Amino acid sequence: MAHMKPLPPETTPALADDFAIFERILGFVPNSLLTMQRQPAMVQGFGALTEAVMDPNGAVDLGFMRLIAHFASRAAGCQYCEAHSLVAAGIHGIDQDKIDAIWSYADSPLYTDAERVALDYALAAGSVPNAVDADLMTRMREHWSDDQIVQILGAVCLYGFLNRWNDSMATDLEESPKAMGERVLRQGGWTGGKHVEDS
Protein backbone atom coordinates (compact mmCIF):
# COMPACT_ATOMS: atom_id res chain seq x y z
CA MET A 1 0.00 0.00 0.00
CA ALA A 2 1.27 3.45 -0.94
CA HIS A 3 2.79 5.58 1.81
CA MET A 4 0.97 8.64 0.46
CA LYS A 5 -2.36 8.80 -1.33
CA PRO A 6 -2.39 10.15 -4.90
CA LEU A 7 -4.57 13.24 -5.37
CA PRO A 8 -7.15 13.41 -8.17
CA PRO A 9 -5.69 15.07 -11.29
CA GLU A 10 -8.20 17.91 -11.07
CA THR A 11 -6.73 18.93 -7.70
CA THR A 12 -4.23 21.16 -9.52
CA PRO A 13 -5.83 22.51 -12.72
CA ALA A 14 -2.62 24.33 -13.67
CA LEU A 15 -0.97 20.93 -14.24
CA ALA A 16 -3.38 19.79 -16.96
CA ASP A 17 -0.82 20.30 -19.76
CA ASP A 18 1.89 18.57 -17.73
CA PHE A 19 -0.35 15.60 -17.00
CA ALA A 20 -1.19 15.42 -20.72
CA ILE A 21 2.48 14.63 -21.45
CA PHE A 22 2.18 11.44 -19.41
CA GLU A 23 -1.23 10.53 -20.81
CA ARG A 24 0.48 10.48 -24.24
CA ILE A 25 3.34 8.36 -22.91
CA LEU A 26 1.31 5.84 -20.87
CA GLY A 27 -2.36 6.33 -21.70
CA PHE A 28 -3.06 7.59 -18.16
CA VAL A 29 -1.63 9.92 -15.51
CA PRO A 30 0.54 7.78 -13.23
CA ASN A 31 0.04 7.69 -9.48
CA SER A 32 3.61 8.92 -9.04
CA LEU A 33 2.71 12.31 -10.53
CA LEU A 34 -0.64 12.42 -8.79
CA THR A 35 1.29 12.20 -5.53
CA MET A 36 4.02 14.58 -6.69
CA GLN A 37 1.47 17.30 -7.53
CA ARG A 38 1.61 18.39 -3.89
CA GLN A 39 4.64 20.29 -5.23
CA PRO A 40 3.37 21.48 -8.65
CA ALA A 41 6.74 22.89 -9.74
CA MET A 42 8.24 19.41 -9.40
CA VAL A 43 5.66 17.99 -11.81
CA GLN A 44 6.34 20.83 -14.24
CA GLY A 45 10.10 20.35 -14.00
CA PHE A 46 9.84 16.61 -14.39
CA GLY A 47 7.54 17.05 -17.39
CA ALA A 48 10.05 19.39 -19.05
CA LEU A 49 12.91 16.95 -18.40
CA THR A 50 10.84 14.04 -19.72
CA GLU A 51 10.09 15.90 -22.95
CA ALA A 52 13.78 16.76 -23.38
CA VAL A 53 15.01 13.21 -22.75
CA MET A 54 12.23 11.52 -24.71
CA ASP A 55 12.54 13.95 -27.62
CA PRO A 56 10.73 12.57 -30.69
CA ASN A 57 13.38 14.29 -32.81
CA GLY A 58 16.21 12.69 -30.85
CA ALA A 59 18.72 10.24 -32.26
CA VAL A 60 17.32 7.14 -30.50
CA ASP A 61 13.97 5.46 -31.19
CA LEU A 62 11.43 6.40 -28.50
CA GLY A 63 10.19 2.84 -28.06
CA PHE A 64 13.73 1.64 -27.50
CA MET A 65 14.30 4.47 -25.03
CA ARG A 66 11.54 2.89 -22.92
CA LEU A 67 13.41 -0.43 -23.01
CA ILE A 68 16.49 1.45 -21.78
CA ALA A 69 14.29 2.80 -18.96
CA HIS A 70 13.11 -0.71 -18.18
CA PHE A 71 16.65 -2.04 -17.77
CA ALA A 72 17.70 0.94 -15.66
CA SER A 73 14.68 0.28 -13.43
CA ARG A 74 15.50 -3.42 -13.29
CA ALA A 75 19.00 -2.54 -12.05
CA ALA A 76 17.49 -0.27 -9.40
CA GLY A 77 14.89 -2.86 -8.41
CA CYS A 78 11.86 -0.59 -8.93
CA GLN A 79 9.09 -2.97 -9.94
CA TYR A 80 6.67 -0.07 -10.51
CA CYS A 81 8.92 1.47 -13.17
CA GLU A 82 9.86 -1.89 -14.67
CA ALA A 83 6.21 -2.45 -15.59
CA HIS A 84 5.48 1.15 -16.57
CA SER A 85 8.39 1.33 -18.99
CA LEU A 86 7.20 -1.75 -20.88
CA VAL A 87 3.69 -0.30 -21.25
CA ALA A 88 5.27 2.86 -22.68
CA ALA A 89 7.51 0.79 -24.98
CA GLY A 90 4.44 -0.85 -26.51
CA ILE A 91 2.65 2.48 -26.94
CA HIS A 92 5.76 3.83 -28.69
CA GLY A 93 6.05 1.08 -31.28
CA ILE A 94 7.91 -1.87 -29.75
CA ASP A 95 6.23 -5.10 -30.88
CA GLN A 96 4.72 -7.24 -28.15
CA ASP A 97 6.86 -10.20 -29.27
CA LYS A 98 9.97 -8.16 -28.56
CA ILE A 99 8.61 -7.07 -25.18
CA ASP A 100 7.77 -10.70 -24.39
CA ALA A 101 11.41 -11.62 -25.14
CA ILE A 102 12.79 -9.02 -22.72
CA TRP A 103 14.28 -11.67 -20.39
CA SER A 104 16.21 -13.29 -23.26
CA TYR A 105 17.43 -10.11 -24.95
CA ALA A 106 21.06 -11.30 -24.81
CA ASP A 107 20.43 -14.07 -27.31
CA SER A 108 17.01 -13.36 -28.82
CA PRO A 109 17.05 -12.79 -32.60
CA LEU A 110 14.53 -9.99 -31.97
CA TYR A 111 17.33 -7.83 -30.52
CA THR A 112 20.26 -6.45 -32.50
CA ASP A 113 23.85 -6.30 -31.26
CA ALA A 114 23.47 -2.53 -30.89
CA GLU A 115 20.35 -2.98 -28.75
CA ARG A 116 21.99 -5.65 -26.61
CA VAL A 117 24.97 -3.50 -25.71
CA ALA A 118 22.73 -0.51 -24.98
CA LEU A 119 20.61 -2.61 -22.64
CA ASP A 120 23.77 -3.90 -20.96
CA TYR A 121 24.80 -0.26 -20.59
CA ALA A 122 21.44 0.65 -19.02
CA LEU A 123 21.84 -2.15 -16.47
CA ALA A 124 25.38 -1.01 -15.65
CA ALA A 125 24.50 2.69 -15.49
CA GLY A 126 21.44 2.04 -13.34
CA SER A 127 23.37 -0.08 -10.83
CA VAL A 128 24.70 1.07 -7.47
CA PRO A 129 27.62 1.16 -7.46
CA ASN A 130 27.77 2.19 -11.08
CA ALA A 131 29.17 -0.55 -13.32
CA VAL A 132 29.97 1.37 -16.52
CA ASP A 133 33.63 0.83 -17.41
CA ALA A 134 35.96 1.57 -20.31
CA ASP A 135 35.26 -1.76 -22.00
CA LEU A 136 31.52 -1.17 -21.98
CA MET A 137 32.00 2.34 -23.38
CA THR A 138 34.16 0.89 -26.17
CA ARG A 139 31.39 -1.58 -26.99
CA MET A 140 28.80 1.22 -26.95
CA ARG A 141 30.84 3.33 -29.36
CA GLU A 142 30.95 0.43 -31.82
CA HIS A 143 27.19 0.92 -32.33
CA TRP A 144 26.12 4.31 -30.98
CA SER A 145 27.26 7.90 -31.54
CA ASP A 146 28.11 10.22 -28.65
CA ASP A 147 24.80 12.03 -29.21
CA GLN A 148 22.92 8.75 -28.94
CA ILE A 149 24.84 7.69 -25.84
CA VAL A 150 23.93 10.99 -24.16
CA GLN A 151 20.26 10.43 -24.96
CA ILE A 152 20.41 6.81 -23.72
CA LEU A 153 22.06 7.89 -20.47
CA GLY A 154 19.39 10.59 -20.16
CA ALA A 155 16.74 7.85 -20.04
CA VAL A 156 18.69 5.96 -17.37
CA CYS A 157 18.96 9.12 -15.25
CA LEU A 158 15.33 10.16 -15.80
CA TYR A 159 14.19 6.80 -14.53
CA GLY A 160 16.70 6.95 -11.69
CA PHE A 161 14.58 9.77 -10.27
CA LEU A 162 11.38 7.77 -10.78
CA ASN A 163 12.91 4.62 -9.28
CA ARG A 164 13.77 6.45 -6.06
CA TRP A 165 10.42 8.26 -5.98
CA ASN A 166 8.22 5.23 -6.53
CA ASP A 167 10.07 2.82 -4.30
CA SER A 168 10.23 5.38 -1.46
CA MET A 169 6.52 6.14 -1.84
CA ALA A 170 5.53 2.49 -2.46
CA THR A 171 3.41 3.95 -5.27
CA ASP A 172 0.41 1.76 -6.09
CA LEU A 173 0.68 0.12 -9.51
CA GLU A 174 -2.12 0.93 -11.95
CA GLU A 175 -4.01 -1.80 -13.82
CA SER A 176 -2.34 -1.75 -17.27
CA PRO A 177 1.25 -1.88 -15.96
CA LYS A 178 0.22 -4.47 -13.40
CA ALA A 179 -1.19 -6.62 -16.22
CA MET A 180 2.04 -6.12 -18.21
CA GLY A 181 4.08 -7.23 -15.21
CA GLU A 182 1.94 -10.31 -14.70
CA ARG A 183 2.15 -11.24 -18.40
CA VAL A 184 5.81 -10.52 -19.17
CA LEU A 185 7.83 -9.91 -16.03
CA ARG A 186 6.55 -12.54 -13.60
CA GLN A 187 8.55 -15.25 -15.42
CA GLY A 188 11.72 -13.45 -14.32
CA GLY A 189 10.67 -13.15 -10.68
CA TRP A 190 8.69 -9.88 -10.78
CA THR A 191 5.91 -9.76 -8.19
CA GLY A 192 4.93 -6.09 -8.11
CA GLY A 193 6.45 -5.94 -4.65
CA LYS A 194 5.35 -3.07 -2.45
CA HIS A 195 3.43 -1.59 -5.40
CA VAL A 196 0.54 -4.06 -5.26
CA GLU A 197 -1.77 -4.37 -2.28
CA ASP A 198 -1.69 -8.16 -2.03
CA SER A 199 2.12 -8.30 -1.57
N, C-alpha and C positions, 0 to 999 in steps of 0.2 A: 504494500500500500504506500502511496506517495506520501512524502513527509510534508508536502504543502499542496493544498488543493488548487488546481488550475481555475482561473477566473473565466467567465464567459467572454468570448471575443468582443462582444458589444460593450464590455466594461470600459474600454478605452477607445472611443470612436476615432481618435486621431491616428490610431495604428492600423486602420483598415487597409491602406495601401501596402504597409509592411506585411501584414498577414496575407495579403494577396500573393506576395512573392512565394510564400510557402505553400499556399493552395495550388499554385502552378507546379511546384516541385513535387508535392506529395499527394495532392488531391484533397487535402484537409489542413487545418491549422493544428500543428502538433501541441500536445500538452506542455512541452518544454517552454514554448513561447507564451502559452496562456498563463503559465506560472511567472515567467520572466516579465510579463507586462506590468507587474508591480513597480518596475523601473522602466518606463516607456523608452527612455533614451537608449537603454541597453538593447531593446528589440530593434529600434531604428538602426543602431550601429551594427548589430549583428546582421540585419537585413542588407545593409550596404556592403558589408564584407562578403556575405554570401553571393551577392550579385557580382562582385568583383572577382571572386575566386571561380565561381561557376559561370563565367562569361561565355555566352553562346558564340561569341566571335573569337574565343581563345583557341589555342593551338592543340588542345586535347579534347576529344569527344566527350560530351557532357554525360552520356550514359556510363562511359568508362570511368569518368571522374567519380561517379557514385560507387563503382567497384573499388576504387582507391579508398574512398571514405569507409567502405565496409571493412577492408583489411586493416586500416588504421584503427577502427573501432574494435575489431577482433583483437588486435594487439593490446589495446587498453582494457579489454574485457567488458565493454559497455554493450550489454545485450539489447538495450533499447535502440541504440544507434546501429548496431549490426543489422537489425531487422528493417529499420527505417531506410537505410541506405540501399537495400535491395529493392524495396518498393520504388524508390526514386529511380534506380537503375532501369527498372522495367518501364516506368513512365517515360524515361528519356531514351528509349530505343534499344535496350539490351534484350535480346531474345530470352524467353523463359528457359529454353534449353541450356543456354549459357549460364543463366543464374542457377539453374538446378545443378550444374557441374562445378559450382563454386568451390566445393571441398576438394576437387581433383584438378584444379587449375594447373598444377605443375606438370601434368602429363596429358591433360585433355586436349584433343585436336581442336576443340572450340576456342582455345586460347593460343595466341601467337607468342613467339619468343619475346617480343617487345612487351606484350601485356604481362607475361609471366615475371619478367624482371621488374616491371613497375609495381606489380603486386607484392613481390618480395621486398621492394623498397618501402612500400607503404607499411608493411609489417615491421620492418626494421626502424623506420622513422617514428612509428607510433609506439614503439616499445620504450619502457623505462627500466634500466638505462637505455639510451638510444643506441641502436645497433648498426647505424649506417657507417660503413668504412670505405676506404679507398678502393677496394676491390669491387664493392657494390656500385660505387660511383662510376668506375670504369665500365662495368656492365651496362649501367644506365645510359652512358654516353654512346654506346654502340647502337642504341635504338632511338634515343630521345635527344632533342636539342636542349640547350640551356633554358630557353623560353618554356619549353614543355616541362622540364624538370621543376622549374619554379612554380608552374601552375599545379603540377602534381603535388608538390610539397605544400602548396596552399591548401589543397583539399585535406591533406593529413592534419595540418594545423587547425583548420576550421573545425574539423570534427574532434580534434583534441579538446577544444572548448566545450563542445556538446557532450563529449564523453564524461568530462568532469562534472558538468552541470547535471546531466541526467542520472548518473550514478549517485551523486551526492543528494539529489532530490528524490531518488527512487521513483522517478517519473513513471506514471502508469502508461503502459503500452496500449495504443489504440488498436481497433479491430483488424484493419488491413495489414499493418506490420506484424501483428501477433499471428495472423494466418500465414504470412510469408515465413515467419520463423518456424512455425509448426511444420510447414510443408518442406522447406529447404534446409533450415539450419539445425533442426532437431537431430538429424542423422549424425551431426558432428558434435553433439553434446549440448547444444543450446537448449535452455529451459525457459527463458524469459526472466529468470532470476527474480530480483526484487521488483521487477517492472510488471509482474502479473500477480493478481491478488491471491491466487491459489498456491503460490510458492511458499 
